[in-house]
Amino acid sequence: MKPAVLYLCHRIPYPPNKGDKIASYHLLKFLSQHFDVYLGCFIDDRHDQQYRHKVEALCRDVCFITLHPALARLKGLQALYKGQPITLPYYSHPAMTDWVKRTLNQHSIERALVFSSSMAQYLLNARPSLHKVMHFVDVDSEKWRQYAQKKHGVASYLYQREYRTLAKFEKAVCAEFDVSCFVTETERQSFAAMVEPALQNKIHTLENGIDSRYFSPQADFSPVTEHPLQHDNYVVFTGAMDYWANVDAVTWFARKVWPKVLKEHPYSKFYIVGSSPTASVRALTRLPGIVVTGRVEDVRPYLFHAKAAIAPMQIARGIQNKILEAMAMEKPVLTTPQGMEGLEHYPGHYPAKDKVLGDNVIGQTLYVAEEPQDVTDWVCGQLARPVRPATLSRQWIEDNFSWEIKLSPVLTYLEAKHV
């Protein structure tokens, strides 16, 4: 009989089609191999209701609570007069509170793992003997600080407020929990600098991996019929398109780079692939050559047929799964310095403007640029040449980003009172 673990997620960890759900799903899958998992999570997208059985198959028991985003946003406003971060009342629900208490008591659970700080509220007053591990993933408060710098007026004030209140809450969670985890060493160090020295030995990394058998150019995936991918000469951006950092990235590229690319390659296309595109993202289709797909069942064909993948992040925390996926699919990738977190040790990343080096290094194709003209030149270069498989990029992913290897430390974190 396996030991029990309580696992709390702010979103149903399936399907693994966006950053947080990729990590939470693989963490659930890994936990299920070693523990009887008692999972509590919210479903905030009605499309995900159909996947309950996929999650139930990996768990001893599951509490699914449907979250209506519009109502949750109204609840979030309570935070303004309670001095809380908005995400706390957003994910606060009495049914979840009752289920957590009942589950801990009925099954004598001795260990718990929380994914995302917004779910830590359910264990802050748990019995002292419960061993609690917090996977923050990123330093979310820092993300809000970055957002505030991009906004003005009321929006800037609200984002600054969220930064301050969330940072205070994150530090309180770290003090209360036995172990705190972050997805990269950079995030770990950033958070360690925020807390008092006595807490710093609690802070560790729990990195992301990638399923390189799934994300493989040799994998069997269905052809796309909605778009003529085989005939289009295009670059691609993938990601959840209601996530502000992704919206910001594609908007920056569409406004500052794409018009210059079209002057050299008037028939080329820029595919924006991902669920729930905002109105501002959908509006980008008014520009020539830009295709916004919305939700797709499988992102791999869009990567497979692309000349290159881009991730021109202007704001980023943690590792970019979209970059790992493109590298595993043997695609040249361009990102910004902000998008390089967690990939600093890749042996073949080059300045995009180093054309001589870039043209002669075959297979190692992760490029970094932040100036619009450098990005333009790189994209034009990719569109002008035949596809070159980034074979060394894929090999590096296979060697360094196995989920089994990356998640193995969680077993230690869940057992040791002081890691």
C-alpha positions as CSV (number, residue, x, y, z in Angstrom):
1,M,0.0,0.0,0.0
2,K,1.4,3.4,-1.0
3,P,1.5,6.3,1.4
4,A,-1.0,9.1,1.0
5,V,-0.4,12.7,-0.2
6,L,-2.7,15.7,-0.5
7,Y,-2.1,17.6,-3.7
8,L,-3.7,21.0,-4.3
9,C,-3.8,22.8,-7.6
10,H,-5.5,26.0,-8.7
11,R,-6.5,24.5,-12.0
12,I,-7.3,20.9,-13.1
13,P,-4.0,19.4,-14.1
14,Y,-5.2,18.3,-17.5
15,P,-4.9,18.7,-20.4
16,P,-1.2,19.6,-20.3
17,N,-1.6,22.4,-22.9
18,K,-0.3,25.5,-21.0
19,G,2.6,26.3,-18.8
20,D,1.1,25.7,-15.3
21,K,-0.9,22.7,-16.4
22,I,2.0,21.0,-18.1
23,A,3.9,21.1,-14.8
24,S,1.0,20.2,-12.6
25,Y,0.0,17.3,-14.8
26,H,3.4,15.7,-14.9
27,L,3.8,16.3,-11.2
28,L,0.5,14.5,-10.6
29,K,1.6,11.6,-12.9
30,F,4.9,11.3,-11.0
31,L,3.2,11.5,-7.6
32,S,0.7,8.7,-8.6
33,Q,3.6,6.3,-9.1
34,H,4.7,6.7,-5.5
35,F,1.6,7.8,-3.5
36,D,-2.1,7.5,-3.2
37,V,-3.0,11.0,-4.4
38,Y,-5.9,13.0,-2.9
39,L,-6.3,15.9,-5.3
40,G,-8.2,19.2,-4.8
41,C,-8.4,21.5,-7.8
42,F,-10.6,24.1,-9.6
43,I,-12.0,23.9,-13.2
44,D,-12.1,27.4,-14.6
45,D,-12.6,26.5,-18.3
46,R,-15.7,24.6,-19.2
47,H,-13.8,22.9,-22.0
48,D,-11.8,21.1,-19.3
49,Q,-14.8,19.4,-17.7
50,Q,-14.5,16.6,-20.2
51,Y,-11.1,15.6,-18.8
52,R,-12.2,14.7,-15.3
53,H,-11.8,11.0,-15.9
54,K,-8.2,11.5,-17.1
55,V,-7.3,13.0,-13.7
56,E,-9.4,10.6,-11.7
57,A,-7.5,7.7,-13.1
58,L,-4.3,9.0,-11.4
59,C,-5.9,9.7,-8.0
60,R,-7.4,7.9,-5.0
61,D,-9.9,10.7,-4.6
62,V,-10.5,14.1,-6.3
63,C,-12.4,17.2,-5.4
64,F,-13.3,19.2,-8.5
65,I,-14.9,22.6,-8.0
66,T,-16.1,24.6,-10.9
67,L,-14.9,28.2,-10.8
68,H,-16.8,30.8,-12.8
69,P,-14.1,33.4,-13.7
70,A,-16.6,36.4,-13.7
71,L,-17.9,35.6,-10.3
72,A,-14.4,34.8,-9.0
73,R,-13.2,38.2,-10.2
74,L,-16.0,39.8,-8.2
75,K,-14.9,37.8,-5.2
76,G,-11.3,39.0,-5.9
77,L,-12.4,42.6,-5.3
78,Q,-12.9,41.7,-1.6
79,A,-9.1,41.7,-1.4
80,L,-9.1,45.5,-1.9
81,Y,-10.5,46.1,1.6
82,K,-9.0,43.1,3.3
83,G,-5.4,43.9,2.5
84,Q,-5.0,40.6,0.6
85,P,-3.7,39.7,-2.8
86,I,-6.6,39.4,-5.3
87,T,-5.7,35.8,-6.1
88,L,-6.6,34.6,-2.5
89,P,-10.4,35.3,-2.5
90,Y,-10.4,34.4,-6.2
91,Y,-9.5,30.8,-5.3
92,S,-11.2,30.7,-2.0
93,H,-14.2,28.4,-1.7
94,P,-15.9,26.9,1.4
95,A,-16.4,23.5,-0.4
96,M,-12.7,23.2,-0.9
97,T,-12.0,24.2,2.7
98,D,-14.4,21.5,3.9
99,W,-13.0,18.8,1.6
100,V,-9.4,19.5,2.6
101,K,-10.2,19.3,6.3
102,R,-12.3,16.2,5.9
103,T,-9.7,14.4,3.7
104,L,-6.8,15.2,6.1
105,N,-8.7,13.9,9.0
106,Q,-10.4,10.8,7.5
107,H,-7.2,9.5,5.8
108,S,-4.6,10.5,8.4
109,I,-2.6,12.1,5.6
110,E,0.9,13.1,6.8
111,R,2.2,15.0,3.7
112,A,0.9,17.6,1.3
113,L,2.1,19.3,-1.8
114,V,0.6,22.6,-3.0
115,F,1.0,23.9,-6.5
116,S,0.6,27.7,-6.8
117,S,0.6,30.0,-3.8
118,S,-3.1,30.8,-4.2
119,M,-3.9,27.3,-2.9
120,A,-1.6,27.6,0.2
121,Q,-4.5,29.3,2.1
122,Y,-6.1,25.9,2.6
123,L,-3.2,24.6,4.7
124,L,-2.0,27.7,6.6
125,N,-3.9,26.5,9.7
126,A,-3.4,22.7,9.2
127,R,-2.2,20.6,12.1
128,P,1.5,21.1,12.9
129,S,2.4,17.5,12.2
130,L,1.4,17.8,8.5
131,H,4.5,18.0,6.4
132,K,3.9,20.7,3.8
133,V,5.7,21.4,0.5
134,M,4.9,24.5,-1.4
135,H,5.7,24.6,-5.2
136,F,5.5,28.3,-6.0
137,V,6.8,27.6,-9.5
138,D,7.8,31.3,-10.1
139,V,8.0,34.3,-7.9
140,D,4.6,35.5,-8.9
141,S,4.8,38.8,-6.9
142,E,7.8,39.8,-9.1
143,K,5.7,39.2,-12.2
144,W,3.1,41.7,-10.9
145,R,5.9,44.2,-10.3
146,Q,7.0,43.8,-13.9
147,Y,3.4,44.2,-15.1
148,A,3.1,47.4,-13.1
149,Q,6.1,48.9,-14.9
150,K,4.3,48.4,-18.2
151,K,1.0,50.0,-17.1
152,H,-0.1,53.5,-16.2
153,G,-2.7,55.1,-13.8
154,V,-5.1,52.8,-12.0
155,A,-3.8,49.6,-13.6
156,S,-0.3,50.4,-12.4
157,Y,-1.5,51.1,-8.9
158,L,-3.5,47.8,-8.8
159,Y,-0.6,45.8,-10.1
160,Q,1.8,47.5,-7.6
161,R,-0.7,46.6,-4.8
162,E,-0.9,43.0,-5.9
163,Y,2.9,42.9,-6.0
164,R,3.2,44.2,-2.4
165,T,0.4,42.1,-0.9
166,L,1.4,38.9,-2.7
167,A,5.1,39.2,-1.8
168,K,4.0,39.5,1.9
169,F,1.8,36.4,1.5
170,E,4.5,34.4,-0.3
171,K,6.9,35.1,2.6
172,A,4.3,34.1,5.2
173,V,3.7,30.8,3.3
174,C,7.5,30.1,3.2
175,A,7.6,30.6,7.0
176,E,4.7,28.3,7.5
177,F,5.6,25.5,5.1
178,D,8.5,23.0,5.5
179,V,9.8,23.3,2.0
180,S,9.4,25.9,-0.8
181,C,10.2,25.1,-4.4
182,F,10.9,27.2,-7.5
183,V,11.2,26.1,-11.1
184,T,14.7,27.6,-11.8
185,E,17.7,28.5,-9.8
186,T,17.2,32.1,-10.8
187,E,13.7,32.1,-9.2
188,R,15.0,30.3,-6.1
189,Q,17.7,32.9,-5.6
190,S,15.3,35.8,-6.3
191,F,12.9,34.5,-3.6
192,A,15.7,33.7,-1.1
193,A,16.8,37.3,-1.3
194,M,13.3,38.4,-0.2
195,V,13.1,36.3,3.0
196,E,15.0,36.4,6.2
197,P,18.2,34.3,6.4
198,A,16.7,31.7,8.8
199,L,14.2,30.7,6.0
200,Q,16.6,30.4,3.2
201,N,17.5,26.8,3.8
202,K,13.9,25.8,3.1
203,I,14.0,27.1,-0.5
204,H,14.9,24.7,-3.3
205,T,14.4,24.0,-7.0
206,L,11.9,21.7,-8.7
207,E,12.5,22.1,-12.4
208,N,10.3,21.4,-15.4
209,G,11.0,18.7,-17.9
210,I,9.5,17.8,-21.2
211,D,8.0,14.7,-22.8
212,S,10.4,14.4,-25.7
213,R,8.6,11.3,-27.0
214,Y,5.5,13.3,-27.5
215,F,7.2,16.5,-28.7
216,S,9.2,14.8,-31.5
217,P,9.3,15.4,-35.2
218,Q,9.0,11.6,-35.6
219,A,5.8,11.4,-33.5
220,D,2.5,10.4,-35.1
221,F,0.2,13.4,-35.1
222,S,-2.9,14.2,-37.2
223,P,-2.5,16.6,-40.0
224,V,-4.1,20.1,-39.7
225,T,-7.0,20.7,-42.1
226,E,-7.9,24.2,-41.0
227,H,-4.7,25.8,-42.2
228,P,-2.4,25.1,-45.2
229,L,0.7,24.5,-43.0
230,Q,2.6,22.4,-45.5
231,H,2.4,25.3,-48.0
232,D,2.8,28.3,-45.7
233,N,6.2,29.9,-45.1
234,Y,5.8,30.9,-41.5
235,V,7.2,31.4,-38.0
236,V,5.1,30.4,-34.9
237,F,4.4,31.5,-31.4
238,T,2.7,29.0,-29.0
239,G,1.1,29.6,-25.7
240,A,-2.1,30.5,-23.7
241,M,-3.2,33.6,-25.4
242,D,-5.1,35.1,-22.5
243,Y,-1.8,35.2,-20.4
244,W,-0.6,38.8,-20.3
245,A,3.1,38.0,-20.9
246,N,2.2,36.1,-24.1
247,V,-0.2,38.8,-25.3
248,D,2.5,41.4,-24.7
249,A,5.1,39.3,-26.6
250,V,3.1,38.7,-29.8
251,T,1.9,42.3,-29.8
252,W,5.5,43.6,-29.6
253,F,6.5,41.3,-32.4
254,A,3.4,42.2,-34.6
255,R,4.0,45.9,-34.2
256,K,7.7,46.3,-34.2
257,V,9.0,43.4,-36.3
258,W,6.4,41.9,-38.5
259,P,5.8,44.9,-40.9
260,K,9.6,44.9,-41.7
261,V,9.5,41.1,-42.3
262,L,6.7,41.5,-44.7
263,K,8.7,43.9,-46.8
264,E,11.2,41.1,-47.5
265,H,8.8,38.2,-47.5
266,P,5.4,39.5,-48.5
267,Y,3.7,36.1,-48.6
268,S,5.1,34.8,-45.3
269,K,2.9,34.2,-42.2
270,F,3.0,34.6,-38.5
271,Y,1.0,31.9,-36.7
272,I,-0.2,32.7,-33.1
273,V,-1.3,29.3,-31.7
274,G,-3.0,29.0,-28.4
275,S,-6.3,29.0,-26.5
276,S,-8.4,31.9,-25.4
277,P,-6.9,34.7,-27.5
278,T,-7.9,38.1,-26.1
279,A,-9.6,40.7,-28.2
280,S,-6.3,42.5,-28.7
281,V,-4.7,39.3,-30.0
282,R,-7.6,38.6,-32.3
283,A,-7.3,42.2,-33.6
284,L,-3.8,41.4,-34.8
285,T,-5.3,39.4,-37.7
286,R,-6.1,42.8,-39.3
287,L,-2.4,42.9,-40.1
288,P,-1.3,41.1,-43.3
289,G,-0.1,37.5,-42.8
290,I,-1.0,37.1,-39.1
291,V,-3.0,34.0,-38.3
292,V,-4.6,33.5,-34.8
293,T,-5.8,29.9,-34.4
294,G,-7.4,29.9,-31.0
295,R,-7.5,26.6,-29.2
296,V,-6.0,23.7,-31.1
297,E,-6.1,20.0,-30.1
298,D,-2.4,19.5,-31.0
299,V,0.3,22.1,-31.2
300,R,2.9,19.8,-32.7
301,P,1.9,20.1,-36.4
302,Y,2.2,23.9,-36.1
303,L,5.7,23.5,-34.8
304,F,6.6,20.7,-37.3
305,H,5.9,22.8,-40.4
306,A,7.2,26.1,-39.1
307,K,10.5,27.5,-40.4
308,A,11.2,28.6,-36.8
309,A,9.6,29.3,-33.4
310,I,9.8,32.7,-31.7
311,A,9.4,33.6,-28.0
312,P,10.0,37.3,-27.9
313,M,9.1,37.7,-24.2
314,Q,9.2,41.2,-22.8
315,I,8.2,39.9,-19.4
316,A,9.0,36.4,-18.2
317,R,9.5,34.4,-15.0
318,G,10.7,30.8,-14.8
319,I,11.4,28.6,-17.8
320,Q,9.4,28.9,-21.0
321,N,7.9,25.5,-21.9
322,K,7.2,26.8,-25.4
323,I,10.9,27.0,-26.0
324,L,11.6,23.5,-24.7
325,E,8.8,22.1,-26.9
326,A,10.1,23.9,-30.0
327,M,13.6,22.6,-29.3
328,A,12.4,19.1,-28.9
329,M,10.6,19.4,-32.3
330,E,14.1,20.4,-33.8
331,K,13.1,24.0,-34.5
332,P,15.3,27.0,-34.5
333,V,14.1,29.3,-31.7
334,L,14.5,33.0,-31.1
335,T,13.9,34.4,-27.7
336,T,14.9,37.5,-25.6
337,P,17.2,37.6,-22.6
338,Q,14.1,37.5,-20.5
339,G,13.1,34.2,-22.1
340,M,16.4,32.5,-21.4
341,E,15.8,31.8,-17.7
342,G,16.6,28.2,-17.0
343,L,18.3,27.8,-20.4
344,E,21.5,29.6,-19.6
345,H,23.6,26.5,-19.8
346,Y,22.5,25.5,-23.3
347,P,25.8,25.2,-25.1
348,G,24.5,26.6,-28.4
349,H,22.7,29.8,-27.8
350,Y,24.0,32.8,-29.8
351,P,23.3,36.4,-30.4
352,A,20.8,36.5,-33.3
353,K,22.8,39.3,-35.0
354,D,25.9,37.1,-35.3
355,K,25.0,36.0,-38.8
356,V,28.3,34.3,-39.6
357,L,28.1,32.1,-36.6
358,G,24.4,31.6,-37.0
359,D,24.7,30.5,-40.6
360,N,27.5,28.0,-39.9
361,V,26.3,26.3,-36.8
362,I,23.9,23.5,-37.8
363,G,21.8,21.8,-35.3
364,Q,22.4,24.2,-32.4
365,T,19.8,26.9,-32.9
366,L,18.7,28.9,-29.9
367,Y,19.2,32.5,-30.6
368,V,18.8,35.6,-28.3
369,A,17.9,39.1,-29.4
370,E,16.0,42.1,-27.9
371,E,16.3,44.8,-30.6
372,P,13.5,44.8,-33.2
373,Q,16.0,45.0,-36.1
374,D,18.0,42.0,-34.8
375,V,14.8,40.0,-34.5
376,T,13.7,41.1,-38.0
377,D,17.0,40.1,-39.6
378,W,16.9,36.7,-37.9
379,V,13.3,35.9,-38.9
380,C,14.0,37.0,-42.5
381,G,17.0,34.7,-42.6
382,Q,14.9,31.8,-41.4
383,L,12.1,32.4,-43.9
384,A,14.6,32.7,-46.7
385,R,16.3,29.3,-46.3
386,P,15.1,25.7,-46.3
387,V,14.2,24.1,-42.9
388,R,17.3,23.0,-41.0
389,P,16.5,20.5,-38.2
390,A,17.9,21.6,-34.9
391,T,19.1,18.1,-34.0
392,L,21.5,19.1,-31.3
393,S,18.8,21.1,-29.6
394,R,16.7,18.0,-29.4
395,Q,19.5,15.9,-28.1
396,W,20.2,18.5,-25.4
397,I,16.5,18.4,-24.4
398,E,16.6,14.6,-24.2
399,D,19.7,14.6,-22.1
400,N,18.7,17.3,-19.7
401,F,14.9,17.6,-19.4
402,S,13.5,14.2,-18.6
403,W,10.5,14.7,-16.3
404,E,11.5,11.6,-14.2
405,I,14.9,13.2,-13.5
406,K,13.6,16.7,-12.9
407,L,10.8,15.7,-10.5
408,S,12.8,13.1,-8.5
409,P,13.7,15.7,-5.8
410,V,10.1,16.0,-4.8
411,L,10.3,12.6,-3.1
412,T,13.0,14.0,-0.8
413,Y,11.1,17.2,-0.2
414,L,8.0,15.3,0.8
415,E,9.8,13.1,3.3
416,A,12.4,15.3,4.9
417,K,11.4,17.8,7.6
418,H,14.4,19.9,6.8
419,V,15.9,19.3,3.4
